[in-house]
Amino acid sequence: MLIPVCASAQSVQYGPAHIELGAQATGVVTRESPAIHGRDLTEGYLTQPLVMATASLWNDALQLKGTVDFEGVTMKRGELNAGAHGEGYIDRRHPHTYLHELLITSERRVGDNGVSLTLGKGFAPFGTDDPMARPFEKYPINHHLAQVLERAVAIGAFRTRRVILEAGVFNGDEPESPGDVPNRKRYWDSWSGRVTLVPFPQWEAQTSYARVRSPENATGGGADQHKQSASIRLEDLQHTGYALFEWARTADYVGSSRTFAFTSLLAETWARYGWVSGALRIERTDRPDEERLADEFRTPLPATDLSIAGRSQWTIVTLRLAATLPEARGFTLEPFTEIARIRFTPTLKPAGFDPAQFYGSNRIWSVSIGAKLAFGMSHMRMGRYGVASTEKHDKKMSDMKMDGMHH
């Protein structure tokens, strides 16, 4: 999670326009034991290198948001992340596309109520916040179950004081490489909706549903996905800690026939005390075990057929400890350590894949040591735009209250 900083370069006012800039990158070394075939692996990366910008015009009536991600340059082979899968990678987290987000939003508010329309490339209104905006460096393996990202999206949102409604359409195909762009022939072939209840600013609950057409075959004709998500998020008044409880389920369909279903349960919490912070995440997620290429961390994209080699359940407990060093010239540095204990069991029998035999054990240890360098604006919670952004709404309401007190 980026730590907010107050630097003169982070926020600039140009008449009716308010512009914020930011950047971040994380250097990390990860050791997994065993990683594959009984062998331990130690690898280092520059991960999550981002440049971010937001612009707000005419008191948020028009907003622009962009995020450029350079992982396609810094980690082409992917990042060691036992259990992770998606976009042609397995047991590695794939690099995200260079153009991670580029959106324009038109918004109108009247008191606590408001409506907005968002167009561009970003997150569909489904599931929870992107893990990149959460404290852990290692992604949970439910990333492709719990979010729908990097799509051409059109999203309408409506909010009252306690309820947020979102509906969106987008292209179903996942990116096939960091430089890939949404397939124009697939625009608007998928849809999703999300309902969020905010009974008070420190508590929110969401439930969402998505129909995604052929995500793993860009030309179409692959299995479709029906996705469900529900979560509760609690945060303290000082924004120094939160807890998240999440359930997600994705079912693959060929026509009207369901083939496989994958479920995830996740709980995580983070707290900061002074310059020290700690986080704990517990995850239990079902994962497909897919055919592997000669590079045993890659899978065919698109898949050669609609079958899988097996299915396994992964239970991961991750602990993070970090320290935020004093700001210097607008920069913050956050050294951290993450330790994960990973256990997995096959859930589809008979199967053509035995995970314990493949890895050399049915348990894996992962240790990561690194530091995050950040400058400028802190990244907002990714995946909510316009009036659906609870973080921005809370700040606006706080500013309005402060203005009223001053008057």
Order of alpha helices (4+ residues) and beta strands (2+ residues): beta-beta-beta-beta-alpha-beta-beta-beta-beta-alpha-beta-beta-beta-beta-beta-beta-beta-beta-beta-beta-alpha-beta-alpha
